[in-house]
């Protein structure tokens, strides 16, 4: 499924240097994550519940 380029947004925790950044697009049925340095590579698609579990895990680490 194609996603509009304008729908992607950069993480609020991304630095201004442009490295180590991710971009995310959130829809009702999926959360897509991609590397902002190379947007031509495949993105990761998660269900909202999976995304929430990942965020909880990352916050606890």
Gaussian input, Z-matrix of N, CA and C with variables (Angstrom, degrees):
# hf/3-21g

backbone

0 1
 N
 C     1     B1
 C     2     B2     1     A1
 N     3     B3     2     A2     1     D1
 C     4     B4     3     A3     2     D2
 C     5     B5     4     A4     3     D3
 N     6     B6     5     A5     4     D4
 C     7     B7     6     A6     5     D5
 C     8     B8     7     A7     6     D6
 N     9     B9     8     A8     7     D7
 C    10    B10     9     A9     8     D8
 C    11    B11    10    A10     9     D9
 N    12    B12    11    A11    10    D10
 C    13    B13    12    A12    11    D11
 C    14    B14    13    A13    12    D12
 N    15    B15    14    A14    13    D13
 C    16    B16    15    A15    14    D14
 C    17    B17    16    A16    15    D15
 N    18    B18    17    A17    16    D16
 C    19    B19    18    A18    17    D17
 C    20    B20    19    A19    18    D18
 N    21    B21    20    A20    19    D19
 C    22    B22    21    A21    20    D20
 C    23    B23    22    A22    21    D21
 N    24    B24    23    A23    22    D22
 C    25    B25    24    A24    23    D23
 C    26    B26    25    A25    24    D24
 N    27    B27    26    A26    25    D25
 C    28    B28    27    A27    26    D26
 C    29    B29    28    A28    27    D27
 N    30    B30    29    A29    28    D28
 C    31    B31    30    A30    29    D29
 C    32    B32    31    A31    30    D30
 N    33    B33    32    A32    31    D31
 C    34    B34    33    A33    32    D32
 C    35    B35    34    A34    33    D33
 N    36    B36    35    A35    34    D34
 C    37    B37    36    A36    35    D35
 C    38    B38    37    A37    36    D36
 N    39    B39    38    A38    37    D37
 C    40    B40    39    A39    38    D38
 C    41    B41    40    A40    39    D39
 N    42    B42    41    A41    40    D40
 C    43    B43    42    A42    41    D41
 C    44    B44    43    A43    42    D42
 N    45    B45    44    A44    43    D43
 C    46    B46    45    A45    44    D44
 C    47    B47    46    A46    45    D45
 N    48    B48    47    A47    46    D46
 C    49    B49    48    A48    47    D47
 C    50    B50    49    A49    48    D48
 N    51    B51    50    A50    49    D49
 C    52    B52    51    A51    50    D50
 C    53    B53    52    A52    51    D51
 N    54    B54    53    A53    52    D52
 C    55    B55    54    A54    53    D53
 C    56    B56    55    A55    54    D54
 N    57    B57    56    A56    55    D55
 C    58    B58    57    A57    56    D56
 C    59    B59    58    A58    57    D57
 N    60    B60    59    A59    58    D58
 C    61    B61    60    A60    59    D59
 C    62    B62    61    A61    60    D60
 N    63    B63    62    A62    61    D61
 C    64    B64    63    A63    62    D62
 C    65    B65    64    A64    63    D63
 N    66    B66    65    A65    64    D64
 C    67    B67    66    A66    65    D65
 C    68    B68    67    A67    66    D66
 N    69    B69    68    A68    67    D67
 C    70    B70    69    A69    68    D68
 C    71    B71    70    A70    69    D69
 N    72    B72    71    A71    70    D70
 C    73    B73    72    A72    71    D71
 C    74    B74    73    A73    72    D72
 N    75    B75    74    A74    73    D73
 C    76    B76    75    A75    74    D74
 C    77    B77    76    A76    75    D75
 N    78    B78    77    A77    76    D76
 C    79    B79    78    A78    77    D77
 C    80    B80    79    A79    78    D78
 N    81    B81    80    A80    79    D79
 C    82    B82    81    A81    80    D80
 C    83    B83    82    A82    81    D81
 N    84    B84    83    A83    82    D82
 C    85    B85    84    A84    83    D83
 C    86    B86    85    A85    84    D84
 N    87    B87    86    A86    85    D85
 C    88    B88    87    A87    86    D86
 C    89    B89    88    A88    87    D87
 N    90    B90    89    A89    88    D88
 C    91    B91    90    A90    89    D89
 C    92    B92    91    A91    90    D90
 N    93    B93    92    A92    91    D91
 C    94    B94    93    A93    92    D92
 C    95    B95    94    A94    93    D93
 N    96    B96    95    A95    94    D94
 C    97    B97    96    A96    95    D95
 C    98    B98    97    A97    96    D96
 N    99    B99    98    A98    97    D97
 C   100   B100    99    A99    98    D98
 C   101   B101   100   A100    99    D99
 N   102   B102   101   A101   100   D100
 C   103   B103   102   A102   101   D101
 C   104   B104   103   A103   102   D102
 N   105   B105   104   A104   103   D103
 C   106   B106   105   A105   104   D104
 C   107   B107   106   A106   105   D105
 N   108   B108   107   A107   106   D106
 C   109   B109   108   A108   107   D107
 C   110   B110   109   A109   108   D108
 N   111   B111   110   A110   109   D109
 C   112   B112   111   A111   110   D110
 C   113   B113   112   A112   111   D111
 N   114   B114   113   A113   112   D112
 C   115   B115   114   A114   113   D113
 C   116   B116   115   A115   114   D114
 N   117   B117   116   A116   115   D115
 C   118   B118   117   A117   116   D116
 C   119   B119   118   A118   117   D117
 N   120   B120   119   A119   118   D118
 C   121   B121   120   A120   119   D119
 C   122   B122   121   A121   120   D120
 N   123   B123   122   A122   121   D121
 C   124   B124   123   A123   122   D122
 C   125   B125   124   A124   123   D123
 N   126   B126   125   A125   124   D124
 C   127   B127   126   A126   125   D125
 C   128   B128   127   A127   126   D126
 N   129   B129   128   A128   127   D127
 C   130   B130   129   A129   128   D128
 C   131   B131   130   A130   129   D129
 N   132   B132   131   A131   130   D130
 C   133   B133   132   A132   131   D131
 C   134   B134   133   A133   132   D132
 N   135   B135   134   A134   133   D133
 C   136   B136   135   A135   134   D134
 C   137   B137   136   A136   135   D135
 N   138   B138   137   A137   136   D136
 C   139   B139   138   A138   137   D137
 C   140   B140   139   A139   138   D138
 N   141   B141   140   A140   139   D139
 C   142   B142   141   A141   140   D140
 C   143   B143   142   A142   141   D141
 N   144   B144   143   A143   142   D142
 C   145   B145   144   A144   143   D143
 C   146   B146   145   A145   144   D144
 N   147   B147   146   A146   145   D145
 C   148   B148   147   A147   146   D146
 C   149   B149   148   A148   147   D147
 N   150   B150   149   A149   148   D148
 C   151   B151   150   A150   149   D149
 C   152   B152   151   A151   150   D150
 N   153   B153   152   A152   151   D151
 C   154   B154   153   A153   152   D152
 C   155   B155   154   A154   153   D153
 N   156   B156   155   A155   154   D154
 C   157   B157   156   A156   155   D155
 C   158   B158   157   A157   156   D156
 N   159   B159   158   A158   157   D157
 C   160   B160   159   A159   158   D158
 C   161   B161   160   A160   159   D159
 N   162   B162   161   A161   160   D160
 C   163   B163   162   A162   161   D161
 C   164   B164   163   A163   162   D162
 N   165   B165   164   A164   163   D163
 C   166   B166   165   A165   164   D164
 C   167   B167   166   A166   165   D165
 N   168   B168   167   A167   166   D166
 C   169   B169   168   A168   167   D167
 C   170   B170   169   A169   168   D168
 N   171   B171   170   A170   169   D169
 C   172   B172   171   A171   170   D170
 C   173   B173   172   A172   171   D171
 N   174   B174   173   A173   172   D172
 C   175   B175   174   A174   173   D173
 C   176   B176   175   A175   174   D174
 N   177   B177   176   A176   175   D175
 C   178   B178   177   A177   176   D176
 C   179   B179   178   A178   177   D177
 N   180   B180   179   A179   178   D178
 C   181   B181   180   A180   179   D179
 C   182   B182   181   A181   180   D180

   B1=1.4522
   B2=1.5310
   B3=1.2776
   B4=1.4571
   B5=1.5250
   B6=1.3175
   B7=1.4647
   B8=1.5193
   B9=1.3071
   B10=1.4539
   B11=1.5260
   B12=1.3097
   B13=1.4699
   B14=1.5284
   B15=1.3229
   B16=1.4624
   B17=1.5253
   B18=1.3338
   B19=1.4624
   B20=1.5352
   B21=1.3275
   B22=1.4621
   B23=1.5217
   B24=1.3358
   B25=1.4591
   B26=1.5150
   B27=1.3218
   B28=1.4584
   B29=1.5200
   B30=1.2970
   B31=1.4593
   B32=1.5235
   B33=1.3090
   B34=1.4696
   B35=1.5217
   B36=1.3199
   B37=1.4605
   B38=1.5193
   B39=1.3223
   B40=1.4623
   B41=1.5145
   B42=1.3040
   B43=1.4577
   B44=1.5110
   B45=1.3026
   B46=1.4574
   B47=1.5256
   B48=1.3284
   B49=1.4602
   B50=1.5293
   B51=1.3287
   B52=1.4536
   B53=1.5107
   B54=1.3304
   B55=1.4579
   B56=1.5287
   B57=1.2905
   B58=1.4635
   B59=1.5203
   B60=1.3004
   B61=1.4658
   B62=1.5244
   B63=1.3107
   B64=1.4460
   B65=1.5182
   B66=1.3048
   B67=1.4589
   B68=1.5159
   B69=1.3067
   B70=1.4615
   B71=1.5185
   B72=1.3194
   B73=1.4565
   B74=1.5288
   B75=1.3097
   B76=1.4563
   B77=1.5260
   B78=1.3246
   B79=1.4610
   B80=1.5246
   B81=1.2895
   B82=1.4605
   B83=1.5285
   B84=1.3324
   B85=1.4532
   B86=1.5217
   B87=1.3402
   B88=1.4643
   B89=1.5206
   B90=1.3234
   B91=1.4588
   B92=1.5229
   B93=1.3185
   B94=1.4636
   B95=1.5186
   B96=1.3350
   B97=1.4579
   B98=1.5196
   B99=1.3457
   B100=1.4628
   B101=1.5239
   B102=1.3076
   B103=1.4650
   B104=1.5257
   B105=1.3165
   B106=1.4703
   B107=1.5263
   B108=1.3297
   B109=1.4640
   B110=1.5270
   B111=1.3395
   B112=1.4609
   B113=1.5224
   B114=1.3123
   B115=1.4597
   B116=1.5268
   B117=1.3356
   B118=1.4625
   B119=1.5243
   B120=1.3195
   B121=1.4649
   B122=1.5256
   B123=1.3158
   B124=1.4683
   B125=1.5348
   B126=1.3129
   B127=1.4631
   B128=1.5243
   B129=1.3039
   B130=1.4562
   B131=1.5210
   B132=1.3157
   B133=1.4561
   B134=1.5181
   B135=1.3174
   B136=1.4611
   B137=1.5228
   B138=1.3094
   B139=1.4562
   B140=1.5292
   B141=1.3273
   B142=1.4770
   B143=1.5347
   B144=1.3243
   B145=1.4689
   B146=1.5321
   B147=1.3228
   B148=1.4664
   B149=1.5276
   B150=1.3259
   B151=1.4633
   B152=1.5353
   B153=1.3154
   B154=1.4600
   B155=1.5313
   B156=1.3205
   B157=1.4678
   B158=1.5227
   B159=1.3276
   B160=1.4620
   B161=1.5221
   B162=1.3284
   B163=1.4647
   B164=1.5331
   B165=1.3268
   B166=1.4690
   B167=1.5202
   B168=1.3249
   B169=1.4692
   B170=1.5324
   B171=1.3227
   B172=1.4688
   B173=1.5231
   B174=1.3179
   B175=1.4618
   B176=1.5314
   B177=1.3076
   B178=1.4576
   B179=1.5349
   B180=1.3231
   B181=1.4828
   B182=1.5074
   A1=108.67
   A2=117.15
   A3=122.43
   A4=110.19
   A5=114.37
   A6=121.03
   A7=108.35
   A8=117.12
   A9=121.59
   A10=110.24
   A11=116.90
   A12=120.86
   A13=111.65
   A14=117.33
   A15=119.83
   A16=112.45
   A17=117.58
   A18=120.72
   A19=112.04
   A20=117.64
   A21=121.37
   A22=109.77
   A23=116.23
   A24=119.53
   A25=109.64
   A26=115.53
   A27=122.18
   A28=109.99
   A29=115.90
   A30=121.94
   A31=110.78
   A32=116.56
   A33=120.69
   A34=111.49
   A35=117.54
   A36=121.46
   A37=112.70
   A38=117.74
   A39=121.50
   A40=110.22
   A41=115.59
   A42=120.32
   A43=112.03
   A44=116.08
   A45=121.10
   A46=112.16
   A47=117.31
   A48=121.19
   A49=112.07
   A50=117.89
   A51=120.34
   A52=114.53
   A53=117.74
   A54=119.37
   A55=109.95
   A56=116.04
   A57=122.55
   A58=113.05
   A59=117.12
   A60=121.27
   A61=110.43
   A62=114.18
   A63=119.78
   A64=108.69
   A65=115.01
   A66=121.60
   A67=107.17
   A68=115.72
   A69=121.82
   A70=108.97
   A71=116.04
   A72=121.99
   A73=106.31
   A74=115.62
   A75=120.99
   A76=109.12
   A77=114.79
   A78=120.75
   A79=107.93
   A80=116.25
   A81=120.23
   A82=111.97
   A83=116.98
   A84=120.93
   A85=115.16
   A86=117.98
   A87=119.22
   A88=111.41
   A89=113.44
   A90=121.71
   A91=105.29
   A92=115.81
   A93=120.77
   A94=108.81
   A95=115.23
   A96=121.75
   A97=107.96
   A98=115.85
   A99=119.65
   A100=110.41
   A101=114.77
   A102=122.94
   A103=108.07
   A104=117.20
   A105=119.62
   A106=112.86
   A107=118.28
   A108=120.85
   A109=112.18
   A110=116.61
   A111=120.70
   A112=108.63
   A113=115.73
   A114=121.34
   A115=113.10
   A116=117.66
   A117=120.34
   A118=112.01
   A119=116.76
   A120=120.28
   A121=109.58
   A122=116.63
   A123=119.56
   A124=111.49
   A125=114.70
   A126=118.99
   A127=109.73
   A128=115.57
   A129=123.21
   A130=108.06
   A131=117.35
   A132=121.80
   A133=109.44
   A134=115.46
   A135=122.06
   A136=109.93
   A137=115.91
   A138=119.71
   A139=107.26
   A140=117.90
   A141=119.68
   A142=113.29
   A143=117.13
   A144=119.68
   A145=111.29
   A146=116.68
   A147=120.64
   A148=110.68
   A149=116.75
   A150=121.37
   A151=109.81
   A152=117.11
   A153=121.39
   A154=110.87
   A155=116.99
   A156=120.56
   A157=110.83
   A158=117.42
   A159=121.42
   A160=111.23
   A161=117.20
   A162=120.98
   A163=110.55
   A164=117.64
   A165=120.22
   A166=111.21
   A167=116.77
   A168=121.54
   A169=110.69
   A170=116.69
   A171=120.81
   A172=111.61
   A173=117.38
   A174=120.79
   A175=111.75
   A176=116.28
   A177=120.47
   A178=112.29
   A179=116.76
   A180=120.99
   A181=111.99
   D1=127.14
   D2=179.58
   D3=-77.77
   D4=145.73
   D5=179.03
   D6=-122.89
   D7=134.13
   D8=178.49
   D9=-59.82
   D10=136.75
   D11=178.85
   D12=-58.85
   D13=-32.22
   D14=-178.87
   D15=-72.28
   D16=-15.00
   D17=-179.38
   D18=-79.18
   D19=-23.55
   D20=-178.65
   D21=-73.53
   D22=141.12
   D23=174.55
   D24=-136.67
   D25=150.97
   D26=-177.36
   D27=-84.53
   D28=144.31
   D29=177.90
   D30=-55.35
   D31=139.82
   D32=177.67
   D33=-67.44
   D34=-15.52
   D35=178.11
   D36=-91.06
   D37=-1.35
   D38=179.52
   D39=-69.00
   D40=140.29
   D41=178.37
   D42=-77.79
   D43=173.57
   D44=-179.87
   D45=-86.28
   D46=-9.02
   D47=-178.24
   D48=-74.04
   D49=-17.52
   D50=177.81
   D51=88.99
   D52=3.07
   D53=178.83
   D54=-107.90
   D55=161.01
   D56=177.99
   D57=54.46
   D58=42.78
   D59=-178.81
   D60=-112.18
   D61=149.83
   D62=170.56
   D63=-121.99
   D64=157.61
   D65=173.47
   D66=-121.81
   D67=147.73
   D68=-174.53
   D69=-133.37
   D70=146.58
   D71=168.04
   D72=-132.01
   D73=132.47
   D74=-176.46
   D75=-116.25
   D76=127.12
   D77=174.47
   D78=-122.08
   D79=177.96
   D80=-179.32
   D81=-62.17
   D82=-33.36
   D83=-173.00
   D84=-109.29
   D85=-8.66
   D86=-175.71
   D87=-157.10
   D88=156.06
   D89=171.04
   D90=-121.19
   D91=124.86
   D92=-179.97
   D93=-110.45
   D94=138.76
   D95=-177.06
   D96=-129.05
   D97=136.54
   D98=177.56
   D99=-142.45
   D100=162.81
   D101=176.58
   D102=-79.78
   D103=122.73
   D104=-177.21
   D105=-70.86
   D106=-17.34
   D107=179.64
   D108=-78.48
   D109=-26.28
   D110=-179.39
   D111=-141.64
   D112=84.92
   D113=-175.51
   D114=-75.61
   D115=-4.43
   D116=178.54
   D117=-84.05
   D118=-15.40
   D119=179.22
   D120=-74.64
   D121=156.72
   D122=178.57
   D123=-59.38
   D124=148.56
   D125=178.84
   D126=-101.52
   D127=163.33
   D128=176.74
   D129=-92.17
   D130=132.62
   D131=178.36
   D132=-116.94
   D133=127.29
   D134=-179.78
   D135=-126.93
   D136=152.66
   D137=169.86
   D138=-74.39
   D139=153.07
   D140=-179.42
   D141=-52.41
   D142=-38.66
   D143=179.17
   D144=-64.57
   D145=-41.57
   D146=177.83
   D147=-63.39
   D148=-41.37
   D149=178.61
   D150=-61.12
   D151=-44.86
   D152=179.64
   D153=-61.13
   D154=-41.08
   D155=177.11
   D156=-63.77
   D157=-42.84
   D158=178.31
   D159=-61.66
   D160=-45.53
   D161=-179.55
   D162=-62.75
   D163=-42.83
   D164=176.83
   D165=-60.38
   D166=-43.83
   D167=179.12
   D168=-62.44
   D169=-47.80
   D170=-179.17
   D171=-62.98
   D172=-37.73
   D173=179.86
   D174=-68.27
   D175=-30.86
   D176=-178.79
   D177=-81.93
   D178=-16.64
   D179=-176.77
   D180=-79.48

